[in-house]
Amino acid sequence: MGKKATANKQILNDSQAYNDYVKQVTPKSNLFLDMIKAFLVGGVICTIGQASTNFFMNYGIEKDTANLYTLLVLIGVTVILTGINVFPSIVKFGGAGALVPITGFANSVASPAIEYKTEGQVFGIGCKIFTIAGPVILYGILTSWLLGMIYWVFKLLGM
């Protein structure tokens, strides 16, 4: 066997050994159970949000303003729960059910701020706070601009 064939065989053996290792250390998950947990956690978060909106509306606040207050409540509670290390446990249990709503975005901003606070206000918190949420903001703005331009062109063409 030539040197190249021996090297390729070694790579395949190393690759197989790595794949076996990954299978060994990767936790097994039950997809159906994970979906149920995500549904329940997401449902609880949405129920809390709706209850908050109803609460504000019962005190005479109009619906749009009540919705804004609800967002502030959900973001504030998530940041507090992230700060006292409770929200990561909720995420571990509920997965995407906790991360998809606005709570996930609040967590993605608060977590790096907490993690890098020891590096100082500017180089720690200021530089690292948007490491996770930054790309979401960037591509959200870019996509909305692009779709706005497409809409504008269609309006110019009378479509």
C-alpha positions as CSV (number, residue, x, y, z in Angstrom):
1,M,0.0,0.0,0.0
2,G,1.3,3.5,-0.9
3,K,1.8,6.4,1.5
4,K,-1.4,8.1,0.2
5,A,-3.6,5.0,0.7
6,T,-2.1,4.6,4.2
7,A,-2.8,8.2,5.1
8,N,-6.4,8.0,3.8
9,K,-7.0,4.8,5.8
10,Q,-5.6,6.6,8.9
11,I,-7.9,9.6,8.3
12,L,-10.9,7.2,8.0
13,N,-9.9,5.5,11.2
14,D,-9.5,8.8,13.0
15,S,-12.8,10.0,11.6
16,Q,-14.6,6.9,12.7
17,A,-13.0,7.1,16.2
18,Y,-14.1,10.7,16.5
19,N,-17.7,9.9,15.4
20,D,-17.8,7.1,17.9
21,Y,-16.6,9.5,20.6
22,V,-19.2,12.1,19.7
23,K,-22.0,9.4,19.8
24,Q,-20.7,8.4,23.2
25,V,-20.6,11.8,24.8
26,T,-23.7,13.3,23.1
27,P,-26.7,13.1,25.4
28,K,-29.6,11.1,24.0
29,S,-32.8,13.0,23.7
30,N,-36.4,12.1,23.2
31,L,-37.7,14.3,20.4
32,F,-41.3,13.9,21.3
33,L,-40.7,14.7,24.9
34,D,-38.5,17.7,24.0
35,M,-41.3,19.1,21.8
36,I,-43.8,18.7,24.6
37,K,-41.5,20.5,27.0
38,A,-40.9,23.3,24.5
39,F,-44.7,23.6,23.9
40,L,-45.4,23.8,27.6
41,V,-42.7,26.3,28.4
42,G,-43.5,28.5,25.4
43,G,-47.2,28.3,26.3
44,V,-46.5,29.3,29.9
45,I,-44.5,32.3,28.7
46,C,-47.2,33.3,26.2
47,T,-49.9,32.9,28.9
48,I,-47.9,35.1,31.2
49,G,-47.6,37.7,28.4
50,Q,-51.4,37.6,27.7
51,A,-52.2,37.8,31.4
52,S,-49.9,40.8,31.6
53,T,-51.6,42.5,28.7
54,N,-55.0,41.8,30.1
55,F,-53.9,43.2,33.5
56,F,-52.7,46.5,32.0
57,M,-55.9,46.8,29.8
58,N,-58.1,46.3,32.9
59,Y,-56.5,49.4,34.3
60,G,-57.6,51.5,31.3
61,I,-54.4,51.3,29.3
62,E,-55.1,51.0,25.6
63,K,-54.1,47.7,23.9
64,D,-51.0,49.0,22.0
65,T,-49.6,50.6,25.1
66,A,-50.5,47.5,27.2
67,N,-48.6,45.3,24.7
68,L,-45.5,47.5,25.1
69,Y,-45.7,47.3,28.8
70,T,-46.0,43.5,28.5
71,L,-42.8,43.4,26.4
72,L,-41.1,45.4,29.1
73,V,-42.3,43.0,31.8
74,L,-41.2,39.9,29.9
75,I,-37.8,41.4,29.1
76,G,-37.3,42.6,32.6
77,V,-38.3,39.3,34.2
78,T,-36.0,37.4,31.8
79,V,-33.1,39.6,32.6
80,I,-33.6,39.2,36.3
81,L,-34.0,35.5,36.0
82,T,-30.8,35.3,33.8
83,G,-29.0,37.4,36.4
84,I,-29.9,35.1,39.3
85,N,-29.1,32.0,37.1
86,V,-32.7,30.7,36.9
87,F,-33.4,31.3,33.3
88,P,-30.7,28.8,32.1
89,S,-32.5,26.1,34.0
90,I,-35.8,27.0,32.2
91,V,-34.0,26.9,28.9
92,K,-32.4,23.6,29.7
93,F,-35.9,22.2,30.4
94,G,-37.9,23.9,27.7
95,G,-35.4,24.4,24.9
96,A,-36.7,26.5,22.0
97,G,-40.0,27.1,24.0
98,A,-38.0,29.5,26.2
99,L,-35.6,30.8,23.6
100,V,-37.9,31.6,20.7
101,P,-40.1,34.3,22.2
102,I,-38.8,37.8,23.2
103,T,-37.4,36.1,26.4
104,G,-34.7,34.4,24.3
105,F,-33.6,37.7,22.9
106,A,-33.4,39.3,26.3
107,N,-31.4,36.3,27.6
108,S,-29.0,36.5,24.7
109,V,-28.2,40.2,25.6
110,A,-28.1,39.7,29.3
111,S,-25.9,36.6,29.4
112,P,-22.8,38.0,27.8
113,A,-23.2,41.2,29.9
114,I,-23.1,39.0,33.0
115,E,-20.3,36.8,31.8
116,Y,-17.9,39.6,30.8
117,K,-18.7,42.1,33.5
118,T,-15.3,41.3,35.2
119,E,-13.5,42.8,32.1
120,G,-15.0,46.2,32.8
121,Q,-17.8,48.4,31.6
122,V,-16.4,49.3,28.2
123,F,-14.3,46.3,27.2
124,G,-16.4,43.7,29.0
125,I,-20.0,44.7,28.9
126,G,-19.9,47.3,26.2
127,C,-18.0,45.2,23.7
128,K,-19.4,41.7,24.4
129,I,-23.1,42.5,25.2
130,F,-24.2,41.9,21.6
131,T,-22.0,39.0,20.7
132,I,-25.0,36.7,20.4
133,A,-27.8,39.2,19.7
134,G,-25.7,41.4,17.3
135,P,-26.0,39.1,14.3
136,V,-29.8,38.8,14.8
137,I,-30.1,42.6,14.9
138,L,-27.8,43.1,11.9
139,Y,-29.6,40.5,9.7
140,G,-33.0,41.6,10.9
141,I,-32.3,45.2,9.8
142,L,-30.6,44.1,6.6
143,T,-33.6,41.9,5.7
144,S,-36.1,44.5,6.5
145,W,-34.2,47.0,4.4
146,L,-34.0,44.6,1.5
147,L,-37.7,43.7,1.7
148,G,-38.6,47.4,1.9
149,M,-36.6,48.1,-1.3
150,I,-38.3,45.2,-3.1
151,Y,-41.7,46.6,-2.0
152,W,-40.7,50.1,-3.1
153,V,-39.7,48.9,-6.5
154,F,-42.9,47.0,-6.9
155,K,-44.9,50.1,-5.9
156,L,-43.0,52.1,-8.5
157,L,-43.9,49.5,-11.1
158,G,-47.5,49.7,-10.1
159,M,-47.7,46.1,-8.8
